[in-house]
Amino acid sequence: MIDHLRALRLFTRIVELGSFSRAAEQLGLNRAAATHSIQQLERHLGVRLLARTTRQVTPTVEGAAYYERCVAILADLDEADAQFTQAARVPEGRIRLDLSAAMFRNVLAPALPEFSARYPQIRLEVSVTDRPIDLVREGVDCVLRAGDLRDVPLVARRLAHLPQVTCASAEYLARHGNPYTLDALAQHHAVDYLSAATGRPVPLEFVVDGKLLTRKLPARIAVNNGDSYISACVAGFGLIQTPYAFVAPLLAQGVLCELLPAQRPPLLPLSVLYPPNRQLPARVRVFIDWLLALFARPDGPGRSPP
């Protein structure tokens, strides 16, 4: 007899991941059991749901239509389960999270012991990247991303608008002097940060009398992640612009110095994103609620420079 609910969950994961083996692994099944379950489902329905090749698995026309119905059914079922069990059940299980290395090192890691103490049954699996990822295919529950989000097929909740600073190392300023005006920047170098979306360097930005001005400085080094960006600045390669929370300890220690505080960069939007059309598990929901509370604190990572 077919286990209809398990077959539906397996079928949706195969469509989303494009792989029998990866879907089976996520659901704790072996490949043979997954294949048998889908074959039973196809015989039960009397239609072929999946087209298999040596490289990928894709839904047929009927399979695509069936997938949309399955997603809606499973979402309603998960929501009904959550309504009756969330009050009595302590959130548990695994959360797979992706964020930038700089965000993890300087903001999240120091605060996570509090979350783990509150929810000891939740295990966090953290991957650190600055690149866009496919949450469904990579099995990630949520991601933290900074910047404006355009054409992102995900649910996004704004966590904060992070204050940013322009800074350089004390060693760099000792050699090149402190640029006290925007015009003086023409005599300086920057560390180029390469956009994950375009691959091109991101210009420096300054807010002057409510208007956004940009400057493109020569650079002797270009990087593509936040940790390397800060490290290159510490090494004396030039100016950077980064969230204050990422460099607050280095500024306090005098390793880095803030420049042009009267013309700071614009606030940087920070959002948590997760897949649409799916009821959030309790473990992910409490994590997002904790993030919202963390960034709302006056002394939290969204605080402004002194």
TAUR-V931923 format. One record per pair of residues at least 4 apart in sequence whose C-alpha atoms are under 8 Angstrom apart, sorted by the first residue. I is the first residue (numbers start at 1). J is the second residue. D is the distance in whole Angstrom. If there is no record, write none. Layout:
i=I j=J d=D
i=I j=J d=D
This chain:
i=2 j=7 d=8
i=2 j=37 d=7
i=2 j=40 d=6
i=2 j=41 d=7
i=3 j=7 d=6
i=3 j=37 d=8
i=4 j=8 d=6
i=4 j=41 d=8
i=5 j=9 d=6
i=6 j=10 d=6
i=7 j=11 d=6
i=7 j=37 d=6
i=7 j=38 d=6
i=7 j=41 d=7
i=8 j=12 d=6
i=8 j=70 d=6
i=9 j=13 d=6
i=9 j=74 d=8
i=10 j=14 d=6
i=10 j=23 d=7
i=10 j=24 d=7
i=10 j=27 d=7
i=10 j=34 d=7
i=10 j=38 d=8
i=11 j=15 d=6
i=11 j=38 d=7
i=11 j=67 d=8
i=12 j=16 d=6
i=12 j=67 d=6
i=12 j=70 d=7
i=12 j=71 d=7
i=13 j=17 d=6
i=13 j=23 d=5
i=14 j=18 d=5
i=14 j=19 d=5
i=14 j=20 d=6
i=14 j=22 d=8
i=14 j=23 d=5
i=14 j=57 d=7
i=15 j=19 d=7
i=15 j=57 d=7
i=15 j=58 d=6
i=15 j=59 d=6
i=15 j=67 d=8
i=16 j=136 d=6
i=16 j=137 d=6
i=17 j=22 d=7
i=17 j=23 d=7
i=17 j=136 d=7
i=17 j=137 d=5
i=17 j=138 d=8
i=18 j=56 d=6
i=18 j=57 d=5
i=18 j=58 d=6
i=18 j=137 d=8
i=19 j=23 d=6
i=19 j=56 d=6
i=19 j=57 d=6
i=20 j=24 d=6
i=20 j=31 d=7
i=20 j=34 d=7
i=20 j=35 d=7
i=20 j=57 d=7
i=21 j=25 d=6
i=21 j=30 d=8
i=21 j=31 d=6
i=22 j=26 d=6
i=23 j=27 d=6
i=24 j=28 d=6
i=24 j=29 d=5
i=24 j=30 d=6
i=24 j=31 d=6
i=24 j=34 d=6
i=25 j=29 d=6
i=25 j=30 d=7
i=29 j=33 d=6
i=29 j=34 d=6
i=30 j=34 d=6
i=31 j=35 d=6
i=32 j=36 d=6
i=33 j=37 d=6
i=34 j=38 d=6
i=35 j=39 d=6
i=36 j=40 d=6
i=37 j=41 d=6
i=38 j=42 d=6
i=39 j=43 d=6
i=40 j=44 d=6
i=41 j=45 d=6
i=42 j=46 d=6
i=42 j=47 d=6
i=42 j=48 d=6
i=42 j=49 d=6
i=43 j=47 d=7
i=47 j=62 d=7
i=48 j=60 d=7
i=48 j=62 d=7
i=48 j=63 d=7
i=49 j=59 d=6
i=49 j=60 d=5
i=49 j=61 d=8
i=49 j=62 d=6
i=49 j=63 d=4
i=49 j=64 d=8
i=49 j=66 d=8
i=50 j=57 d=7
i=50 j=58 d=6
i=50 j=59 d=4
i=50 j=60 d=5
i=50 j=63 d=6
i=51 j=57 d=6
i=51 j=58 d=5
i=51 j=59 d=6
i=51 j=60 d=6
i=52 j=56 d=6
i=52 j=57 d=5
i=52 j=58 d=7
i=53 j=57 d=6
i=59 j=63 d=5
i=59 j=64 d=5
i=60 j=64 d=6
i=61 j=65 d=7
i=62 j=66 d=6
i=63 j=67 d=6
i=64 j=68 d=7
i=65 j=69 d=7
i=66 j=70 d=6
i=67 j=71 d=6
i=68 j=72 d=7
i=69 j=73 d=6
i=70 j=74 d=6
i=71 j=75 d=6
i=71 j=277 d=7
i=71 j=278 d=7
i=72 j=76 d=6
i=72 j=277 d=7
i=73 j=77 d=6
i=74 j=78 d=6
i=75 j=79 d=6
i=75 j=277 d=7
i=75 j=278 d=5
i=75 j=279 d=5
i=76 j=80 d=6
i=76 j=279 d=8
i=77 j=81 d=6
i=78 j=82 d=6
i=78 j=279 d=6
i=79 j=83 d=6
i=79 j=279 d=6
i=80 j=84 d=7
i=81 j=85 d=6
i=82 j=86 d=5
i=82 j=281 d=8
i=82 j=282 d=8
i=83 j=87 d=8
i=85 j=89 d=6
i=86 j=90 d=7
i=86 j=91 d=8
i=86 j=282 d=7
i=90 j=119 d=8
i=90 j=121 d=8
i=91 j=119 d=7
i=91 j=121 d=7
i=91 j=122 d=7
i=91 j=282 d=6
i=91 j=283 d=5
i=91 j=286 d=8
i=92 j=119 d=8
i=92 j=120 d=8
i=92 j=121 d=5
i=92 j=122 d=5
i=92 j=123 d=8
i=92 j=282 d=8
i=92 j=283 d=6
i=93 j=121 d=6
i=93 j=122 d=5
i=93 j=123 d=6
i=93 j=283 d=7
i=94 j=122 d=6
i=94 j=123 d=5
i=94 j=124 d=6
i=94 j=125 d=7
i=94 j=283 d=8
i=95 j=122 d=7
i=95 j=123 d=6
i=95 j=124 d=5
i=95 j=125 d=6
i=95 j=140 d=8
i=95 j=141 d=6
i=95 j=283 d=7
i=95 j=284 d=7
i=96 j=124 d=6
i=96 j=125 d=5
i=96 j=126 d=6
i=96 j=127 d=8
i=96 j=139 d=7
i=96 j=140 d=5
i=96 j=141 d=5
i=96 j=142 d=7
i=97 j=124 d=7
i=97 j=125 d=6
i=97 j=126 d=5
i=97 j=127 d=6
i=97 j=140 d=6
i=97 j=141 d=6
i=97 j=142 d=5
i=97 j=143 d=6
i=97 j=144 d=8
i=98 j=126 d=6
i=98 j=127 d=5
i=98 j=128 d=6
i=98 j=129 d=7
i=98 j=140 d=7
i=98 j=142 d=7
i=98 j=143 d=5
i=98 j=144 d=7
i=99 j=103 d=7
i=99 j=104 d=7
i=99 j=126 d=8
i=99 j=127 d=7
i=99 j=128 d=5
i=99 j=129 d=6
i=99 j=130 d=7
i=99 j=143 d=6
i=99 j=144 d=5
i=99 j=145 d=7
i=100 j=104 d=6
i=100 j=128 d=5
i=100 j=129 d=5
i=100 j=130 d=5
i=100 j=144 d=8
i=100 j=145 d=8
i=100 j=225 d=7
i=100 j=226 d=7
i=101 j=105 d=6
i=101 j=128 d=5
i=101 j=129 d=6
i=101 j=130 d=8
i=101 j=225 d=8
i=101 j=226 d=7
i=101 j=227 d=6
i=102 j=106 d=6
i=102 j=107 d=8
i=102 j=225 d=8
i=102 j=226 d=5
i=102 j=227 d=5
i=102 j=246 d=7
i=103 j=107 d=5
i=103 j=108 d=6
i=103 j=246 d=7
i=104 j=108 d=5
i=104 j=109 d=5
i=104 j=128 d=8
i=105 j=109 d=6
i=105 j=110 d=8
i=106 j=110 d=7
i=106 j=245 d=7
i=106 j=246 d=5
i=106 j=247 d=8
i=107 j=111 d=7
i=107 j=245 d=7
i=107 j=246 d=7
i=107 j=301 d=6
i=108 j=112 d=6
i=109 j=113 d=8
i=111 j=115 d=7
i=112 j=116 d=6
i=113 j=117 d=6
i=114 j=118 d=6
i=115 j=119 d=6
i=115 j=287 d=8
i=115 j=290 d=7
i=116 j=120 d=5
i=116 j=122 d=7
i=122 j=283 d=7
i=129 j=225 d=8
i=130 j=196 d=7
i=130 j=224 d=8
i=130 j=225 d=6
i=130 j=226 d=8
i=131 j=196 d=5
i=131 j=197 d=8
i=132 j=196 d=7
i=132 j=197 d=8
i=133 j=138 d=8
i=134 j=138 d=6
i=135 j=139 d=6
i=135 j=140 d=5
i=135 j=141 d=7
i=135 j=142 d=7
i=135 j=274 d=7
i=135 j=275 d=7
i=136 j=140 d=6
i=136 j=275 d=7
i=141 j=274 d=6
i=141 j=275 d=8
i=141 j=284 d=7
i=142 j=272 d=7
i=142 j=273 d=5
i=142 j=274 d=5
i=142 j=275 d=8
i=142 j=284 d=8
i=143 j=272 d=6
i=143 j=273 d=5
i=143 j=274 d=7
i=144 j=270 d=7
i=144 j=271 d=6
i=144 j=272 d=5
i=144 j=273 d=6
i=145 j=270 d=6
i=145 j=271 d=6
i=145 j=272 d=6
i=145 j=273 d=8
i=146 j=268 d=7
i=146 j=269 d=6
i=146 j=270 d=4
i=146 j=271 d=6
i=147 j=268 d=6
i=147 j=269 d=5
i=147 j=270 d=6
i=148 j=269 d=6
i=153 j=275 d=8
i=153 j=276 d=8
i=154 j=273 d=6
i=154 j=274 d=6
i=154 j=275 d=5
i=154 j=276 d=6
i=155 j=273 d=5
i=155 j=274 d=5
i=155 j=275 d=6
i=155 j=276 d=6
i=156 j=271 d=6
i=156 j=272 d=6
i=156 j=273 d=4
i=156 j=274 d=7
i=157 j=271 d=5
i=157 j=272 d=5
i=157 j=273 d=6
i=158 j=269 d=7
i=158 j=270 d=6
i=158 j=271 d=4
i=158 j=272 d=7
i=159 j=269 d=8
i=159 j=270 d=6
i=159 j=271 d=5
i=159 j=272 d=7
i=159 j=291 d=7
i=159 j=292 d=6
i=159 j=295 d=6
i=160 j=269 d=6
i=160 j=270 d=5
i=160 j=271 d=7
i=160 j=295 d=6
i=160 j=296 d=8
i=160 j=302 d=6
i=161 j=267 d=5
i=161 j=268 d=5
i=161 j=269 d=4
i=161 j=270 d=6
i=161 j=302 d=7
i=162 j=243 d=6
i=162 j=244 d=8
i=162 j=245 d=8
i=162 j=267 d=5
i=162 j=268 d=5
i=162 j=269 d=6
i=162 j=270 d=7
i=162 j=301 d=8
i=162 j=302 d=5
i=162 j=303 d=7
i=162 j=304 d=8
i=163 j=243 d=6
i=163 j=244 d=6
i=163 j=265 d=8
i=163 j=266 d=7
i=163 j=267 d=5
i=163 j=268 d=7
i=163 j=302 d=7
i=163 j=303 d=7
i=163 j=304 d=6
i=163 j=305 d=7
i=164 j=241 d=7
i=164 j=242 d=5
i=164 j=243 d=4
i=164 j=244 d=5
i=164 j=264 d=7
i=164 j=265 d=6
i=164 j=266 d=7
i=164 j=267 d=6
i=164 j=268 d=7
i=165 j=241 d=6
i=165 j=242 d=6
i=165 j=243 d=6
i=165 j=244 d=6
i=165 j=258 d=6
i=165 j=259 d=8
i=165 j=261 d=7
i=165 j=264 d=6
i=165 j=265 d=6
i=166 j=239 d=7
i=166 j=240 d=6
i=166 j=241 d=4
i=166 j=242 d=7
i=166 j=258 d=6
i=166 j=259 d=5
i=166 j=260 d=7
i=166 j=261 d=8
i=166 j=264 d=7
i=166 j=265 d=7
i=167 j=239 d=6
i=167 j=240 d=6
i=167 j=241 d=6
i=167 j=256 d=6
i=167 j=257 d=5
i=167 j=258 d=4
i=167 j=259 d=5
i=168 j=172 d=7
i=168 j=173 d=7
i=168 j=233 d=6
i=168 j=234 d=7
i=168 j=236 d=7
i=168 j=238 d=6
i=168 j=239 d=5
i=168 j=240 d=7
i=168 j=256 d=5
i=168 j=257 d=6
i=168 j=258 d=7
i=168 j=259 d=7
i=169 j=173 d=6
i=169 j=233 d=6
i=169 j=234 d=5
i=169 j=235 d=7
i=169 j=236 d=6
i=169 j=238 d=8
i=169 j=239 d=8
i=169 j=255 d=6
i=169 j=256 d=4
i=169 j=257 d=6
i=170 j=174 d=6
i=170 j=254 d=7
i=170 j=255 d=6
i=170 j=256 d=6
i=170 j=257 d=6
i=171 j=175 d=7
i=171 j=236 d=6
i=172 j=176 d=6
i=172 j=177 d=8
i=172 j=236 d=5
i=172 j=237 d=7
i=172 j=238 d=7
i=173 j=177 d=5
i=173 j=178 d=6
i=176 j=188 d=7
i=178 j=259 d=7
i=179 j=184 d=5
i=179 j=185 d=6
i=179 j=188 d=8
i=179 j=259 d=7
i=179 j=260 d=8
i=180 j=184 d=7
i=180 j=259 d=7
i=180 j=260 d=6
i=181 j=185 d=7
i=181 j=260 d=7
i=182 j=186 d=8
i=182 j=260 d=8
i=184 j=188 d=8
i=185 j=189 d=8
i=185 j=217 d=8
i=186 j=217 d=7
i=188 j=217 d=7
i=188 j=218 d=8
i=188 j=238 d=7
i=188 j=239 d=8
i=189 j=217 d=6
i=189 j=218 d=5
i=189 j=219 d=5
i=189 j=220 d=8
i=189 j=237 d=7
i=189 j=238 d=5
i=189 j=239 d=6
i=190 j=217 d=6
i=190 j=218 d=6
i=190 j=219 d=5
i=190 j=220 d=8
i=190 j=237 d=7
i=190 j=238 d=4
i=190 j=239 d=4
i=190 j=240 d=6
i=191 j=219 d=6
i=191 j=220 d=7
i=191 j=221 d=6
i=191 j=222 d=6
i=191 j=223 d=8
i=191 j=229 d=7
i=191 j=232 d=7
i=191 j=233 d=7
i=191 j=237 d=6
i=191 j=238 d=5
i=191 j=239 d=6
i=191 j=240 d=6
i=192 j=201 d=5
i=192 j=202 d=7
i=192 j=203 d=8
i=192 j=219 d=6
i=192 j=221 d=6
i=192 j=222 d=4
i=192 j=223 d=6
i=192 j=229 d=8
i=192 j=240 d=8
i=193 j=200 d=8
i=193 j=201 d=5
i=193 j=202 d=6
i=193 j=222 d=6
i=193 j=223 d=5
i=193 j=224 d=6
i=193 j=225 d=7
i=193 j=229 d=7
i=194 j=198 d=8
i=194 j=199 d=5
i=194 j=200 d=5
i=194 j=201 d=4
i=194 j=202 d=6
i=194 j=222 d=7
i=194 j=223 d=6
i=194 j=224 d=5
i=194 j=225 d=8
i=195 j=199 d=5
i=195 j=200 d=6
i=195 j=201 d=6
i=195 j=202 d=6
i=195 j=224 d=7
i=196 j=224 d=7
i=201 j=222 d=8
i=203 j=214 d=6
i=203 j=215 d=6
i=203 j=216 d=5
i=203 j=217 d=8
i=204 j=214 d=5
i=204 j=215 d=5
i=204 j=216 d=6
i=204 j=240 d=8
i=204 j=241 d=7
i=204 j=265 d=8
i=205 j=212 d=7
i=205 j=213 d=6
i=205 j=214 d=4
i=205 j=215 d=6
i=205 j=265 d=5
i=205 j=266 d=7
i=206 j=212 d=6
i=206 j=213 d=5
i=206 j=214 d=6
i=206 j=263 d=5
i=206 j=264 d=6
i=206 j=265 d=4
i=206 j=266 d=7
i=207 j=211 d=5
i=207 j=212 d=5
i=207 j=213 d=6
i=207 j=263 d=5
i=207 j=264 d=6
i=207 j=265 d=6
i=207 j=266 d=6
i=208 j=212 d=6
i=208 j=213 d=7
i=208 j=263 d=6
i=212 j=266 d=8
i=219 j=237 d=8
i=219 j=238 d=8
i=220 j=237 d=7
i=221 j=232 d=8
i=221 j=237 d=7
i=223 j=228 d=6
i=223 j=229 d=6
i=224 j=228 d=7
i=224 j=229 d=7
i=225 j=229 d=6
i=226 j=230 d=6
i=227 j=231 d=6
i=228 j=232 d=6
i=229 j=233 d=6
i=229 j=240 d=7
i=230 j=234 d=6
i=230 j=240 d=7
i=230 j=247 d=8
i=231 j=235 d=6
i=232 j=236 d=7
i=232 j=237 d=6
i=232 j=238 d=8
i=233 j=237 d=5
i=233 j=238 d=6
i=233 j=239 d=6
i=233 j=240 d=7
i=234 j=255 d=7
i=234 j=256 d=7
i=241 j=265 d=7
i=242 j=246 d=7
i=242 j=247 d=8
i=243 j=247 d=7
i=243 j=268 d=7
i=244 j=248 d=6
i=244 j=304 d=7
i=244 j=305 d=6
i=245 j=301 d=5
i=245 j=302 d=7
i=245 j=303 d=7
i=247 j=251 d=6
i=247 j=256 d=8
i=248 j=252 d=6
i=249 j=253 d=6
i=250 j=254 d=6
i=250 j=255 d=5
i=250 j=256 d=6
i=251 j=255 d=6
i=251 j=256 d=5
i=251 j=257 d=6
i=251 j=258 d=7
i=260 j=264 d=7
i=272 j=288 d=8
i=280 j=284 d=6
i=280 j=285 d=6
i=281 j=285 d=6
i=282 j=286 d=6
i=283 j=287 d=6
i=284 j=288 d=6
i=285 j=289 d=6
i=286 j=290 d=6
i=287 j=291 d=6
i=288 j=292 d=6
i=289 j=293 d=6
i=290 j=294 d=6
i=291 j=295 d=6
i=292 j=296 d=6
i=293 j=297 d=7
i=294 j=300 d=6
i=294 j=301 d=8
i=295 j=300 d=5
i=295 j=301 d=6
i=295 j=302 d=5
i=296 j=300 d=7
i=296 j=302 d=7
i=297 j=301 d=8
i=297 j=302 d=8
i=297 j=303 d=8
i=298 j=302 d=8
i=298 j=303 d=6
i=299 j=303 d=6
